[in-house]
């Protein structure tokens, strides 16, 4: 039994994506196509690559990432920054509920869900319970 478990773990590791060996450009090309179980490793790799950049390069890359997000959501980088600030202001249980919900959605559903969140004010989001947020995409 022990050998079976070890074999399964070894096989799973063979298929795992090694984001840490990718360049920043390769990582950016992976956006939107990362499996839910790989998201933490992906985020950690991006963060590590960003921290290794000079402050000027980091600002440039951050601006490019904001522009990418803005183009995906047909909005402006300023609106994306405002949205990210809204998300940071939420209580941890609400953030966890939203992230869990997002992981369960298809790309089209995520787009529709985030569009609804973009339209809401910080006060509206803060007033909602985690359960209400989860069901926001059902409306």
BASE-302666 format. One line per 2 residues: number of its first residue (from 0); their letters; for each residue x, y, z of N, C-alpha, C. Coordinates in steps of 0.02 Angstrom, whole numbers. Layout:
N
NUM) a) X/Y/Z/X/Y/Z/X/Y/Z | ...
! end
This chain:
139
0) xx) 42/-60/0/0/0/0/44/63/0 | 95/61/42/140/119/47/173/132/-20
2) xx) 194/79/-54/227/86/-119/179/115/-171 | 117/97/-167/67/124/-213/59/199/-203
4) xx) 55/220/-142/47/292/-126/108/330/-150 | 167/304/-137/228/337/-159/230/341/-236
6) xx) 210/287/-269/209/286/-342/161/338/-370 | 102/343/-340/53/392/-363/80/463/-354
8) xx) 111/477/-298/140/543/-286/196/560/-335 | 237/511/-350/291/522/-398/264/535/-468
10) xx) 213/498/-487/182/507/-553/149/576/-557 | 115/596/-504/83/662/-503/135/717/-511
12) xx) 193/708/-479/245/759/-484/274/762/-554 | 273/707/-591/298/708/-659/255/752/-704
14) xx) 191/757/-689/145/796/-730/135/867/-705 | 162/882/-647/156/949/-619/198/997/-661
16) xx) 173/1057/-670/208/1108/-708/257/1143/-662 | 319/1150/-685/370/1184/-645/373/1257/-667
18) xx) 332/1298/-634/329/1369/-652/393/1406/-633 | 428/1382/-583/488/1417/-560/544/1418/-613
20) xx) 542/1372/-660/594/1371/-711/575/1412/-773 | 514/1439/-774/492/1479/-831/515/1551/-825
22) xx) 523/1583/-882/538/1654/-883/475/1693/-866 | 483/1757/-850/425/1799/-835/378/1802/-896
24) xx) 406/1806/-955/365/1808/-1016/326/1743/-1024 | 357/1686/-1012/323/1622/-1016/266/1619/-965
26) xx) 279/1644/-906/227/1645/-854/168/1689/-875 | 184/1748/-903/131/1793/-924/90/1760/-980
28) xx) 121/1721/-1022/85/1686/-1075/39/1632/-1048 | 51/1609/-988/10/1557/-957/-53/1583/-924
30) xx) -58/1650/-915/-115/1680/-880/-180/1655/-911 | -226/1639/-867/-292/1616/-889/-296/1542/-904
32) xx) -239/1509/-907/-239/1438/-923/-208/1394/-869 | -203/1421/-809/-173/1383/-754/-227/1342/-719
34) xx) -212/1278/-709/-259/1234/-674/-268/1259/-602 | -328/1252/-574/-340/1276/-506/-290/1249/-455
36) xx) -270/1186/-462/-223/1157/-413/-152/1186/-421 | -138/1219/-477/-72/1248/-489/-68/1323/-475
38) xx) -124/1354/-457/-126/1427/-451/-77/1454/-399 | -71/1421/-343/-26/1446/-291/46/1443/-315
40) xx) 66/1389/-348/135/1384/-375/146/1436/-429 | 95/1448/-470/99/1498/-523/109/1568/-493
42) xx) 68/1585/-443/73/1650/-411/141/1659/-378 | 165/1607/-345/230/1611/-312/286/1622/-362
44) xx) 282/1589/-420/333/1597/-471/332/1668/-500 | 272/1694/-513/267/1763/-538/296/1812/-486
46) xx) 277/1802/-424/301/1846/-371/377/1844/-366 | 406/1785/-369/479/1778/-366/512/1813/-424
48) xx) 484/1805/-484/513/1837/-543/507/1913/-537 | 451/1937/-513/441/2009/-506/489/2038/-454
50) xx) 501/2003/-400/546/2028/-347/618/2030/-371 | 635/1990/-421/704/1990/-445/717/2047/-495
52) xx) 665/2083/-515/672/2138/-562/694/2202/-526 | 722/2247/-564/739/2313/-536/673/2350/-523
54) xx) 673/2400/-479/610/2437/-466/578/2465/-529 | 619/2489/-576/592/2517/-638/558/2462/-680
56) xx) 593/2405/-686/565/2349/-724/501/2323/-692 | 502/2321/-625/444/2296/-588/383/2340/-602
58) xx) 393/2406/-600/338/2453/-614/312/2444/-686 | 359/2434/-733/340/2424/-802/299/2360/-810
60) xx) 321/2306/-779/285/2242/-783/217/2248/-749 | 214/2282/-693/151/2291/-657/102/2330/-701
62) xx) 126/2382/-734/83/2421/-779/58/2378/-837 | 102/2336/-864/82/2291/-918/29/2241/-895
64) xx) 38/2215/-834/-11/2167/-808/-79/2201/-796 | -77/2262/-771/-140/2299/-761/-173/2313/-829
66) xx) -133/2330/-879/-160/2343/-946/-190/2279/-975 | -158/2222/-962/-185/2158/-986/-252/2144/-953
68) xx) -255/2151/-888/-318/2140/-852/-372/2188/-878 | -352/2250/-888/-400/2301/-912/-427/2282/-980
70) xx) -383/2256/-1024/-407/2238/-1091/-454/2178/-1088 | -440/2132/-1043/-484/2074/-1036/-553/2095/-1013
72) xx) -556/2144/-968/-620/2166/-941/-647/2229/-973 | -617/2249/-1029/-639/2309/-1066/-649/2368/-1018
74) xx) -598/2381/-979/-600/2437/-932/-532/2470/-932 | -519/2512/-884/-456/2549/-882/-411/2520/-827
76) xx) -345/2531/-833/-301/2509/-779/-320/2540/-711 | -344/2602/-712/-365/2635/-650/-423/2596/-617
78) xx) -471/2575/-658/-528/2536/-631/-504/2469/-603 | -455/2439/-636/-427/2376/-611/-394/2387/-543
80) xx) -356/2440/-536/-324/2456/-472/-377/2467/-418 | -430/2503/-435/-484/2515/-387/-516/2449/-366
82) xx) -527/2405/-415/-556/2339/-401/-510/2299/-354 | -446/2299/-368/-399/2262/-326/-398/2290/-255
84) xx) -405/2355/-248/-409/2385/-181/-473/2363/-145 | -528/2359/-183/-591/2335/-154/-581/2264/-126
86) xx) -549/2222/-166/-539/2153/-146/-494/2148/-84 | -443/2191/-81/-397/2191/-23/-433/2214/40
88) xx) -485/2255/33/-520/2281/91/-570/2231/121 | -583/2177/85/-632/2128/109/-605/2086/166
90) xx) -649/2063/208/-631/2019/263/-605/1953/233 | -559/1920/268/-528/1858/241/-579/1804/221
92) xx) -632/1796/260/-682/1744/243/-718/1761/178 | -728/1825/165/-760/1846/102/-713/1834/44
94) xx) -649/1851/53/-600/1839/0/-596/1764/-15 | -593/1724/37/-589/1651/27/-650/1625/-10
96) xx) -709/1651/8/-771/1629/-25/-769/1648/-99 | -746/1709/-113/-742/1731/-183/-692/1690/-223
98) xx) -634/1677/-194/-583/1639/-229/-606/1567/-241 | -640/1539/-193/-667/1472/-201/-718/1470/-258
100) xx) -762/1520/-259/-812/1525/-311/-778/1533/-379 | -729/1577/-384/-694/1590/-447/-662/1527/-474
102) xx) -633/1486/-429/-600/1425/-451/-649/1375/-482 | -712/1381/-464/-762/1334/-490/-794/1356/-556
104) xx) -777/1416/-579/-810/1444/-638/-768/1434/-701 | -803/1431/-758/-769/1430/-822/-744/1501/-837
106) xx) -703/1509/-889/-677/1576/-906/-733/1625/-919 | -785/1604/-955/-841/1649/-971/-879/1668/-908
108) xx) -889/1620/-864/-924/1633/-802/-883/1680/-757 | -817/1670/-756/-773/1714/-716/-779/1785/-742
110) xx) -779/1793/-807/-784/1859/-837/-849/1893/-815 | -905/1857/-820/-970/1885/-800/-971/1901/-725
112) xx) -943/1857/-685/-941/1865/-613/-899/1927/-594 | -839/1932/-623/-797/1990/-608/-828/2055/-634
114) xx) -863/2052/-689/-896/2112/-714/-946/2137/-663 | -983/2092/-632/-1031/2112/-579/-994/2142/-520
116) xx) -938/2111/-501/-900/2137/-444/-871/2206/-459 | -848/2217/-522/-821/2282/-541/-873/2337/-531
118) xx) -935/2321/-547/-988/2371/-545/-1009/2390/-474 | -990/2349/-425/-1011/2362/-357/-962/2408/-321
120) xx) -988/2447/-276/-945/2491/-236/-915/2451/-178 | -864/2480/-148/-832/2448/-90/-884/2438/-34
122) xx) -928/2488/-25/-979/2483/27/-1027/2426/14 | -1048/2419/-50/-1093/2365/-68/-1061/2297/-55
124) xx) -998/2290/-75/-963/2226/-64/-954/2212/10 | -937/2263/48/-927/2254/120/-991/2235/156
126) xx) -1048/2260/131/-1113/2245/162/-1137/2175/148 | -1111/2143/96/-1133/2076/77/-1099/2024/121
128) xx) -1136/1970/135/-1106/1914/170/-1067/1872/120 | -1025/1829/145/-987/1784/100/-1035/1742/59
130) xx) -1088/1719/89/-1138/1678/54/-1171/1717/-3 | -1188/1780/10/-1218/1822/-42/-1169/1832/-100
132) xx) -1105/1840/-84/-1055/1849/-136/-1050/1787/-180 | -1051/1730/-149/-1046/1667/-186/-1103/1660/-236
134) xx) -1162/1682/-216/-1221/1674/-259/-1232/1734/-306 | -1187/1782/-304/-1192/1840/-348/-1193/1819/-422
136) xx) -1154/1768/-438/-1151/1746/-509/-1213/1708/-529 | -1254/1687/-481/-1315/1649/-497/-1372/1695/-519
138) x) -1364/1760/-506/-1418/1808/-520/-1417/1829/-593
! end
